Amino acid sequence: MEDFKKLEKKLQHTFAKKDLLKQALVHRSYLNENPTFPLGHNERLEFLGDAVLEIIVTEHLYHAYPQETEGELTDWRASLVNAKMLSQVAYALEIEDYLFLSRGEAKDKNTKARQIILANAIEAIIGALYLDGGTKAAKTFIDTNILNHLEEILSLGLHHDPKSKFQEKSQELYNITPRYEVLREYGPDHDKMFEVGLYIDKDLVATGNGSSKHEAQVDAATKGLAKKKW
């Protein structure tokens, strides 16, 4: 775990301060089991990296798409910097192999919690890159691993908010605002799942599932759009 040469190659940056990269990979849970560990957890680096990521993505979109509205660019940015996208970047880079986790967290794979840990680690790595190599190092990483997904996002329409689109169509065609109702909650407390029903008036249009109520609502709206062929 201590040899980061392979990871540095993937990040396209050789760290002058190796501990910055190492700290970016330290989850808070690891320190609970290893109180004498010489470095802190990655949350301060994550805080910095989140801001760096947002400004670099925002600046790119601002200059590359001068004809687009602020609202459209906001949707595009959100689709690039959300936890789902960042966790996918982490999986592609095999960041999971380098994380410092507690024994419990290390076993708890393929959960929403792991997705969040991985997304946060990407933000922390961006913060570490920025501190060690400046804007150039951070921008190289973001261009190569995050902004490169924009074309796919736009071509597949992943930047559209399904809930907003379903509501607009429902109001346009029926003059009714759709509603969402939690039908059931299931799974263990640390990985709870929700099933939500999407209704137009009293008619159940679709059901959706997710690890949060919002995620389940988005899933239901996506299925509702497909069912209605909107």
Secondary structure, 3 states (H helix, E strand, C coil): CCCCHHHHHHHCCCCCCHHHHHHHCECHHHHHHCCCCCCCCCHHHHHHHHHHHHHHHHHHHHHHCCCCCHHHHHHHHHHHHCHHHHHHHHHHCCHHHHCECCHHHHHCCCCHHHHHHHHHHHHHHHHHHHHHHHHHHHHHHHHHHCHHHHHHHHHHCCCCCHHHHHHHHHHHHHCCCCEEEEEEEECCHHHCEEEEEEEECCEEEEEEEECCHHHHHHHHHHHHHHHHCC
